[in-house]
Amino acid sequence: QLRLVEAGGGLVQPGGSLRLSCVASGPNFSFFDVAWYRQAPGKQRELVASITTTTTTTTTYADSVPGRFTISRDNAKNTIYLQMEALKLEDTGVYFCSAHLNGPPYWGQGTQVTVVA
């Protein structure tokens, strides 16, 4: 069983920055592939960025965020991060972290990011 708790959301102006964090409680976190998703009002949840556990630490990003968002993980702290730069109005939404090993993924409760002029 894995518990995920996100933090770091808030209200920011366009062009601003935020860093989200997700702390995991549970065994073997370093073996999990992890990701950040977001859900905008009235829209489906979408993948923002993911990072694997492999030695090469492969990262992937949604088409709308490369160069602006950076996902990272610190296995010693059981934490994943999402550094968000140059935020846009359309980045508004609830951001969820997710961890997957075998079977269904685990989800956090989400943290709200609101970009408003």
Secondary structure, 3 states (H helix, E strand, C coil): CCEEEEECCEEECCCCCEEEEEEEECCCHHHCEEEEEEECCCCCCEEEEEECCCCCCCEEECCCCCCCEEEEEEHHHCEEEEEECCCCHHHCEEEEEEEECCCCCEECCCEEEEECC
